[in-house]
Amino acid sequence: MTQSHITIIGAGIIGISTAAFLQRAGHKVTVIDRVAPGDGCSFGNAGGVAFAEVMPTIHPRILLKIPGWLLDPLGPLTIRWSYLPKALPWFLAAGRNALPDRVRKITAARGALSLRVVGDFDTLLHDANASDLLVKKDSLRLYDTEAQYRAEETERIAKREYGYEMKKLSPGEIAEIEPDLARDFACGSFHGGWYYVRNPKTVVTSIAECVVRNGGEIICDDVLEVGQEGSRAAHIRLKAGGERKLDRLVICAGAYSNFFARSFGDKVLLEAERGYHLVIPDPGITLGRSFTYVATPMAVTPMDMGLRLAGTDEFAGLEAEPNWKRADALWPFAKRCLPNLRAIDQNVSRWMGRRPGTPDGLPVIGPSRRLTNVWYGFGHSHMGLTWGPTTGRLLSELLSGNKSNIDLSPFRADRF
Ligand SMILES: Cc1cc2nc3c(=O)[nH]c(=O)nc-3n(C[C@H](O)[C@H](O)[C@H](O)COP(=O)(O)OP(=O)(O)OC[C@H]3O[C@@H](n4cnc5c(N)ncnc54)[C@H](O)[C@@H]3O)c2cc1C
């Protein structure tokens, strides 16, 4: 396979990882984004490199909880009701994918995708002289009751099948590991494979700087349109910079990727799963690793800029205004776990990001069905940081004509 010039739309963790791996394979790369590298959804995530999370977010046990969650506008999952008709096909597909047989297949695909996550991270961070950004300490999970712990047995069995053991911890062991956590949990466990990064934005910028050092080009502009000639993407039209001819194109535009896929005639189901974070710069506690708490889907992560509380899922489309009360609603849960956590004050920062979500919890990694010189890398939902470097490697292998270590058919763009 001859080396080529590859244009990538999107400079989030997926686009930048793809550029870096393509460059390692000898290709020339140009990355285009309307914002600076890592300023999209990749900016504010919980920082979890959660490779043991093989079960999809929506599965039979969670499905039963959803009706209750939807009744609470500040709950873990909410939909703005005016948006429901638009999101309905996605929700119906998500429901079908929560059936046990589908969950088994999706789990297998996620397990395969996670196999080389840490190695692929190490490769890119080492090249970028930023290996210390990945902290290899397993995350904790905290339970108020033994019944809550028992309820997660299915998830533990699924993880064990893929080699990830969630070791159970007594209250005494929790206190020994993290003394600032509350003392009245019924029990805890390790996640079995959930490291964290000290700053998700810096992960992207460090790799982006390395791409530029190695001769790659990063352009800050808005891609308005991809022009087609026959079965090829021929050129892109930029808001500020006129037109550029294309050799090969990879779409890594996060939650906005469907604008492109649709214009190419590829039918993909993608929704913005909006999540929030709060960062408390001086939290008043010390934490040596991240944790999750059974009462709500949120992760608490010690980062360079303070303690980050991040999570929840809101369906309201791409452009609706953020509801900052959802960010603040994370704090009481964190306070329950960290009794000495400082209150929300003027120093706290809030953020909302759009996870690019597919209804089966699997990303789209592979060629366009219609255009012969277009590939996709998007739809990583809750796992984009985790799977970013691996997606980059897989796309680089595909575009270089090399065989991958896993079966890529579950990630095809024509599965919807
Ligand atoms: C609250 C929260 C917590 C999370 N926690 C975790 C976690 O702990 N672990 C984990 O693995 N994942 C987590 N995620 C998910 C993860 O952040 C995302 O899956 C990931 O960032 C997606 O990366 P991306 O590169 O696809 O998208 P993005 O980072 O959004 O990048 C896409 C880029 O494309 C650009 N773009 C789009 N359209 C155009 C256009 N027309 N022209 C030019 N540029 C364009 C955008 O500007 C954007 O910068 C979390 C997400 C949220 C919201």
The ligand as a Gaussian input file, in Angstrom:
#p B3LYP/6-31G(d) Opt

LIG

0 1
 C      -19.457000      14.222000      31.168000
 C      -18.681000      13.264000      30.299000
 C      -17.857000      12.311000      30.886000
 C      -17.150000      11.404000      30.090000
 N      -16.290000      10.536000      30.683000
 C      -15.572000       9.667000      29.926000
 C      -14.627000       8.806000      30.536000
 O      -14.397000       8.831000      31.734000
 N      -13.966000       7.933000      29.739000
 C      -14.177000       7.873000      28.391000
 O      -13.577000       7.031000      27.732000
 N      -15.038000       8.729000      27.781000
 C      -15.737000       9.619000      28.513000
 N      -16.603000      10.488000      27.918000
 C      -16.808000      10.411000      26.474000
 C      -15.699000      11.046000      25.670000
 O      -15.387000      12.326000      26.180000
 C      -16.124000      11.161000      24.198000
 O      -16.583000       9.899000      23.731000
 C      -14.969000      11.610000      23.330000
 O      -14.449000      12.839000      23.793000
 C      -15.404000      11.763000      21.879000
 O      -14.267000      12.161000      21.169000
 P      -14.393000      12.642000      19.667000
 O      -13.018000      12.926000      19.182000
 O      -15.238000      11.674000      18.903000
 O      -15.281000      13.963000      19.738000
 P      -14.875000      15.478000      20.067000
 O      -13.882000      15.566000      21.135000
 O      -16.151000      16.222000      20.239000
 O      -14.154000      15.935000      18.732000
 C      -14.872000      16.132000      17.526000
 C      -14.392000      17.422000      16.933000
 O      -14.981000      17.580000      15.626000
 C      -15.099000      18.963000      15.400000
 N      -16.042000      19.215000      14.308000
 C      -17.303000      18.738000      14.194000
 N      -17.877000      19.179000      13.049000
 C      -16.940000      19.956000      12.435000
 C      -16.928000      20.726000      11.231000
 N      -17.993000      20.753000      10.420000
 N      -15.822000      21.411000      10.923000
 C      -14.717000      21.412000      11.737000
 N      -14.686000      20.697000      12.893000
 C      -15.776000      19.991000      13.232000
 C      -15.591000      19.506000      16.738000
 O      -15.302000      20.897000      16.857000
 C      -14.815000      18.645000      17.738000
 O      -13.671000      19.293000      18.238000
 C      -17.314000      11.428000      28.677000
 C      -18.110000      12.403000      28.096000
 C      -18.790000      13.316000      28.881000
 C      -19.646000      14.353000      28.217000

